[in-house]
Amino acid sequence: MRPRFVIPPEEVEITAIRAQGAGGQNVNKVANAVHLRFDVNASSLPDAVKARLLHAGDQRLSKDGVLVIKAQEFRSLEKNRAEAMRRLQQLVTAVAQPRARRLPTVPGRGAVERRLEGKAKRANVKAGRRAVTQ
């Protein structure tokens, strides 16, 4: 199971902005979309998790180490705020556990023998196609 880190709300800056796209007059009047800003370097996350988050190569991460998440899926500001927090939590949880190192494997003896037998059969077939010399 992955370790779960709770992100304190005081470490997150949430700004209401106008949403993009269709929506009639309401889209022009009401700021329902959300910009969530999370400064990874200043957060209370463990150093290992911070390092993995900074090196994850996410396009939402600025050069200064600030993660910006935009949520505009819902018409409600509260739902968009909850969605942005959910996405942030999901991202942190995903990088919380280090990836397991891949151990190189070696093919078994039987697999090697079968491969060599196949190669020998194929060589015999091709040898049979050659011109016969006397």
N, C-alpha and C positions, 0 to 999 in steps of 0.2 A: 504494500500500500504506500502511496506517495505521502510524504509529510505535507501537512496543510498549514500555511502561514496566514494569519489574519492580518489584513492591512488596516491600520488605524485610519479612521476618516480624516483626522487632522493632517495626515501626510498626503492627502489627495486634494487637489484644487479642481473644483467643478465649476464650469462657466456655462450659462445658458446662451445659446446662439440660435439664429434663425436656420431652419432646416432648408435643404435644397429640394428641388424637384416640384412636381405637381402637388396641388393641394388647395388651389383657389386663393381667395383673399386671406384666409387664415394663415397661410404660410408667410405672407408679407407682414402680418401684424404681430404674431405671437412667436416668442423664442422658445421652441420646444425641444430643439436638438441640444446635445450636451457635448462639450469638450472637456475631457478628463485629462488632467496633467498630473503625472506622478514622477517625482524626482528620485531616480533609482539610487543615486549616490548618497542622498540625504535621508534615505529611508531607514527603517529599523530592521530590515531584512538581514540575515546573516551574510557575511562577506562572500562566501562561496556562491550563494544564490544571486547576489548582486552581480558577481563576475559573470556567471552564466547568462544572466539576463542581458547584461551589456554586450556580450559577445554572441548573442543569439542571431544577430543580423536582421532584426525586425525593422521594417521600413518605418514603423511608427516611432522609432527611437531617434531622438535628435543627437547631434554631436556632443551636446552638453550632458547627455545622460537623462534627458527628460522624455518620458513615454507619453505620447499624446494619443488618446482614443476618442474617436468621434462616434456618437450614437444618435441616430435620427430615425430609427426604425418605427417608433411608436408616435402617436399624436400627443401623448402625455409626457410632460417633463419628468415626472417621478419614475415612470416606466423606463424612459431613456437613461435616467441617472442610475437606476438599478441594473440596466443592461450593461452600461459602461463599467460599473463596479464588478459585475459578473465576468466580463471579458478580461478585466485586469486580474482578477483572482484566478481565472483559468490560465492565463499566461504565466503567472507566478508559480502556480501549482505544476505546470508543465515543465518548467526549468528547475524546480526544486530538487528533483531527484537526478543525480548524475547518470548519464547514459552508461550502460554496462559495456566494458571493453570487449571487443570481439576477439575471441581466441582463434588463431588459425588452426584449421583441421587438416588432417592427412587422410587421403583415400585408403580404404581398407585393402588387404591383400587380395581378396576375392574380386573387388572392383578393378584392381590393376590387372589381374589375370584375364578377366573378361574383356577388358579394353585391348590387351595385347593379342588375345585370340581373334578378336574382330579385325584388328589391323592385319594379322597374318592371313586371314581368309580373304580380305580385300586385296592384299598383295598377290595372292595366288590367282584370284580372278583376273587381275590386271596383267599378270605374267602370262596367263593363257591367251590373252589378246595379242600378244607380241607376234611378230613374224617368226616362223619357224626357220631356223638356219641349219644346214647340213654340212 
